[in-house]
Amino acid sequence: MVIEATSDYWKPFVHLLSEGLNVILVNARDARNLPGRKTDVSDAAWLAQLGAHGLLRASFVPDEPVRELRDLTRARTHATRERAKVAQRLEKLLEDTGIKLSSVASDIMGVSGRAMLEALIAGARDPEQLADLAKGRMRRGADRAFPRAPCLPGPALPGPVRPTHRHAGEADRPDRGGDGPLS
């Protein structure tokens, strides 16, 4: 039996039929490179003839354990990329308000960074209060993230944290309906 690989549509058929039949999965490009008519109407008959004469090269279909491992690897890669995108959006959001959290935190999605983000989303404006949320090694550099304004007696946030900033940060919180990694 010959099945043409088209997107992901072939997967359930090959997995089901390969248990009892000799199934050959072929790349559509390989079938089209051979002379002859290739239309949707005559496609099945044409592939059957090519397969019967041994003119098609079978595609590699890994065993079940390898397929599962590949699926898990793909899912992990996707989740890692999504987490990085969220972190970059949040860093851009903070820099828009003048907060340079990435200068003191190697991972703004770490414990200290998330605590500060949560406080900013909740409306905290006091830089000393935000700096107090720093944990461990970040504690030493927290005053670099929230510098003292030269014209004010105490530390000040360099820019405004507008409602749009809070809304954008809120969108990435899974506990409030978002799908980002803040938790």
Secondary structure, 3 states (H helix, E strand, C coil): CEEEECCCCHHHHHHHHCCCCCCEEEEHHHHHCCCCCCCCCCHHHHHHHHHHCCCCCECCCCCHHHHHHHHHHHHHHHHHHHHHHHHHHHHHHHHHCCCCHHHCCCCCCCHHHHHHHHHHHHCCCCHHHHHCCCCCCHHHHHHHHCCECCCCCCECCCCCCCHHHHHHHHCCCHHHCCCCCCC
